[in-house]
Amino acid sequence: MTKITFYKSNGVFYAFEETGHTGYGESGDDVLCAALSAMTMLIVNAIEVSYASDVEYIIDEKTTDIKVIARGALPAYEASDEKRFAVSGLIQAYYYQLNDLIEEYYEFLSVEEVEELIV
């Protein structure tokens, strides 16, 4: 099962972490895992390139666990309301997309959100 934890600060989505393998298919042939990877990289690239905002992502090569942190979604790191809303909105959209996927793939995905103030 893949567990995806979304982090919020004062109600604003700014990060997420994915751990574990979905187990939906064989390694290298798991379409659910491939979908998660594609959506994750879409978010990273959109934040970095389309919104010109810093995004930190860490991929553990052995486990393929990934953590994505976009501080540009938070007022302490980004002055532009539009950019903050865009960055946070991408992460929030991923949260909702995954919740839709859980309806069909509940045995393979787990999604939670955590309110965590970032310093």
C-alpha positions in Angstrom: 0.0 0.0 0.0 1.2 3.5 -0.7 0.5 6.0 2.0 0.3 9.7 1.0 0.5 12.3 3.7 -0.3 15.9 2.9 1.0 18.7 5.1 -0.8 21.9 5.8 0.1 25.0 7.7 -2.8 27.2 8.9 -5.0 25.3 6.5 -2.7 25.7 3.4 -1.4 22.7 1.6 2.4 23.0 1.2 3.9 19.5 1.1 3.2 15.8 0.7 5.0 12.6 1.3 4.5 9.2 -0.5 5.7 6.0 1.1 5.4 2.3 0.2 4.5 0.4 -2.9 0.9 0.2 -4.1 1.1 -3.5 -4.7 -1.5 -3.2 -7.5 0.7 -4.8 -10.1 4.1 -6.4 -10.5 7.1 -4.2 -10.0 7.7 -2.3 -13.2 4.2 -3.1 -14.5 2.1 -1.3 -11.8 -0.1 1.2 -13.5 -1.3 2.7 -10.3 2.3 3.3 -9.2 3.0 4.8 -12.6 0.0 7.1 -12.3 1.2 8.4 -8.9 4.7 9.0 -10.2 3.4 10.9 -13.2 1.1 13.1 -11.1 3.8 13.8 -8.6 6.3 14.9 -11.2 3.6 17.0 -12.9 3.1 18.9 -9.7 6.9 19.3 -9.1 7.5 20.6 -12.7 4.5 22.9 -12.6 5.6 24.5 -9.4 9.2 24.8 -10.5 8.7 25.8 -14.1 5.2 27.2 -14.6 5.0 29.1 -11.4 8.8 29.8 -11.0 8.6 28.8 -7.3 11.1 26.7 -5.4 10.2 23.2 -4.7 12.3 20.7 -2.7 11.8 17.0 -3.5 13.7 14.1 -2.1 13.5 10.7 -3.6 14.8 7.7 -1.7 16.3 5.6 -4.5 16.1 2.3 -2.6 12.5 2.6 -1.4 11.2 5.2 -4.0 9.6 7.1 -1.2 9.3 10.8 -2.1 8.8 14.0 -0.2 7.8 17.2 -1.9 7.9 20.6 0.0 6.7 23.8 -1.7 7.3 26.6 0.8 6.1 29.0 -1.9 2.6 28.1 -0.8 3.1 29.9 2.5 3.0 33.6 3.2 6.3 33.5 5.1 8.1 32.4 2.0 6.1 34.0 -0.9 4.7 37.6 -1.0 2.5 37.1 -4.1 -1.0 35.9 -3.2 -1.5 34.6 -6.7 1.6 32.4 -6.7 0.9 31.1 -3.2 -2.7 30.1 -4.2 -1.5 28.5 -7.4 1.2 26.4 -5.6 -1.1 25.4 -2.8 -3.9 24.7 -5.2 -1.8 22.2 -7.2 -1.1 20.3 -4.1 -4.7 20.5 -2.9 -5.9 19.3 -6.3 -3.6 16.2 -6.0 -5.1 15.6 -2.6 -8.6 15.6 -4.0 -7.6 13.5 -7.0 -6.1 10.8 -4.8 -9.3 10.8 -2.6 -11.3 10.1 -5.8 -8.9 7.2 -6.7 -9.3 5.7 -3.2 -12.9 4.9 -4.0 -11.7 2.3 -6.5 -8.2 1.5 -5.1 -8.8 1.6 -1.4 -6.8 -1.6 -0.8 -3.7 0.1 -2.4 -3.8 3.7 -1.3 -4.1 5.6 1.9 -4.4 9.4 2.1 -4.2 11.6 5.1 -3.7 15.3 5.9 -1.7 16.7 8.8 -1.8 20.2 10.1 1.9 21.0 10.8 3.3 24.5 11.2 6.5 24.9 9.3 9.4 26.9 10.6 
